Amino acid sequence: MIPIALLGAATLMKFDLHMHTSRYSPCSVTEPLELVESAVAAGLDGIVITEHHHVWAEEELAELRAAAPGLIILAAVEVTCVGGDILVYGVQDATTVPRGITWPELVREVHRQDGATVIAHPYRWGQPIDQLLADLQPEFDGIELMSTNMEEDIQTKASQLFSRMSHLAPLGNSDSHNPETVGAYYTEFPDGTRTIRDIVTAIRQRQTRPAVRRKQGSI
C-alpha cells in the first residue's frame, strides 16, 4: 500500500497536476479543449497544465476557463534537468529554470521565487535516483508516487523511496499525453484550493494525498 499524508480538511479537491497538450508539448496528442473536456468528464476539480519548458500565459488559460467555468485551470512547467525531470509550480518564467539545469540549482531558483519542486516519475527508464539524491542532496518538496508513466514495480519503488523521505509531499498525477488518461491518477488537496499559490502551499506543507480513478468516468 502506498503511504499517504493525512489531510485535515473534511472536503477534498481532486487535482491532476501533470499533463501535456499538443499546443506546446510535441509528445502529446491532446488538443487543449480535449484536455479540459476530459478533465470535466473525469470528475476533477482542477488541472495544472505542465508543458515541457513552457508556462501557459494567463490570457490562454482564460480561454480554456471560459469553456469549462466549473473547472480550475492552472499552469506550471516540467523541466528536463541533469538527472531527471522535475515538476515546478509557482514559477511564471520558464527561462529561469532552463533545460539542463542541475537539481540543486533548480531548487534554489524555484525556492527563491517561493515555488515548489516535485520529482516526476522517479525510477523511470532506469533512473538511479537513490544515488542521485545521495550525491546531490536537493531539497525537493514532493514526489510522484503514481502516474500512467510508472509501471507497478516503479510505483512500488517510489513508495519505498517515500517511506525513507517522508518529508516530501506525496502526489499522484496522470502525466497525460492523450485524452483517455486525464485524471487516471490525481492528488487530493484541501477544500478551497484554487490558485497556483494554494497548490504550492499545500505541497510545501504536505497537505496532499495521491489517488487513483477506480473505474471509467468515476473517481
RANORZI-V294680 format. One line per field, one symbol per residue. psi: psi as a letter, one per 20 degrees, with the letter a starting at -180 (. if undefined). burial: 1 if it has 16 or more other C-alpha atoms within 10 Angstrom, else 0. Layout:
# RANORZI-V294680
psi=???
burial=???
This chain:
# RANORZI-V294680
psi=ppqqqpqhqhpqqopojoqqrigiohiqjpqghhggghgghijqhrqopmrokpppqhhghhghhhimhipporqbqpporohrqppppjphoiiimrpjqqghgggggghhjkaqppppmqiqkkpmhggghhghlqmrhrppiqrijorghhhgghghghhiljiqppqpqhlpjqhhipjhqrpprqqiohrhhgggggghjklqpqrqphrpjp.
burial=000110100001111111111101100111111111111101111111111111110000100110010011111111111011111111110100101011100110011000111111111100001000000001111111111111000111011011000111111111111110111111111100111100111111011111110000001
